[in-house]
Amino acid sequence: MSQAPSLARVGTAIRGEFPIFDTATYLNSCSQGALSVRVRDAVESWLAGWDENGAEWEYWVERNEAARAAFAGLVHAEPDDVAVTTSVSQGVSALVSALDLSGERNRIVISDYEFPTVGQIAHAQELRGAEVVHVRPDSTGAIPVERFAEAIDDRTALVCCTTVSYRTGHRHDVAEIARLAHEAGAL
């Protein structure tokens, strides 16, 4: 009978993928996380291919499609429902700027635990008629689903809600918040 690896061994193996962890505690978890051995190898492979073959357009389009399909499988979606962007900020900007906010359904509900550019993108839509409503944490630092329920109504076009706060580690009940948003006709 095989035994599952201990959590400590798994953690050690994962840490071993990131050379910087040998000499530092790396706290930047934003756009430039710790560089893993696998990512370095992939970049070096990409550069070698560029040197040897020039622009390998077809190969990288295939890799992009494979990544979309893999992510779609992870979230139980179809590959055509997944967009590959350079960052979450770019994806959010494309989505939010495509909304028609000129009518009564012009509300964007956003938690206080979103990454800062998500809030900035939402507030930029005020120039196009958006009303941005922030859902704030309670005294414990949590944002109960009931606070989202109070903010979401028939004027809501979009609800922005991270799964885990990058600042506090608070976890939202995304499934319930999504249900509330869809029930009100929002995205």
Secondary structure, DSSP 8 states (H G I E B T S, - for coil): ------HHHHHHHHHTT-GGGGT------SSS----HHHHHHHHHHHHHHHHHS--HHHHHHHHHHHHHHHHHHTT--GGG----S-HHHHHHHHHHTS--SSS--EEEEETTS-HHHHHHHHHGGGGT-EEEEE---TTS---HHHHHHH--TTEEEEE--SB-TTT--B--HHHHHHHHHHTT--
